[in-house]
Amino acid sequence: MPVEVVRVYIAATVPILSELRKRGEIEAAEAHAVTPALREWYVEGDEEELEYVAFTRAAQEALRLLRADPAAPRRRVVVSADLPSSQVGRGAQELGSSTVPLTGVVPIAAVAAIHTDAADAADDIDAAATVVEEALAGDPDAQFVVDGAEDHDLEWYDVSELGEIC
C-alpha cells in the first residue's frame, strides 16, 4: 500500500538551510499546508490557489523567523517538502487555517524545492521583518510594509542547488 504524502511549506531562514545542508535534515514544529479548514474557507479556490495561500503564509512566517534572528541574511525562505501523512498533524480547526504540526525531522530527501528571495529584496524584507508582528496585530501602516515585501516573488531552487543558496 503506497504511503500517502502531504505537501507542506516550512518557513525557514538561510541559517536553517545551512543546517539542512550540513545535517541532511531540519527540525520544524509546524508548517503550512492545504488543510480542510483552508479548503472550507476558500470554497471556490482550486488546488493551485490553495497551495499558493499555504505557501504565502509560510513566507510570512519566515518574516517572523527573521525578526527573531537579526543576524540572519534578510531573505525569506520556504522549504517545500512532501512528508508522509503520519508526520503531519491535523492542524488548527479555525476556519481558513493552514497551520499543521509536524512530528519528527524533515529529511533532505523529502524536500521538493527551496524558495528564497533574491538579494535585491533584502531592504524590503528587513523592513517587513521589523514590523510583521504589528501587521499581524492589525496595524495598517505595518501591513503596508509587509505587503511591499510580498511584492517580491520567491525564487525556486532544486534541492541540489542548496550549496548555491547558503
Salt bridges, closest charged atoms under 4 A:
GLU19 OE1 - ARG23 NH1 3.37
GLU25 OE2 - ARG23 NH2 3.38
GLU27 OE2 - ARG23 NH2 3.58
GLU47 OE1 - ARG39 NH1 2.80
GLU61 OE1 - ARG64 NH1 3.64
ASP82 OD1 - ARG7 NE 2.56
ASP117 OD1 - ARG76 NH2 2.71
ASP124 OD2 - HIS152 NE2 2.61
ASP126 OD1 - ARG74 NE 3.15
GLU133 OE2 - ARG64 NE 2.67
GLU134 OE1 - ARG67 NH1 2.93
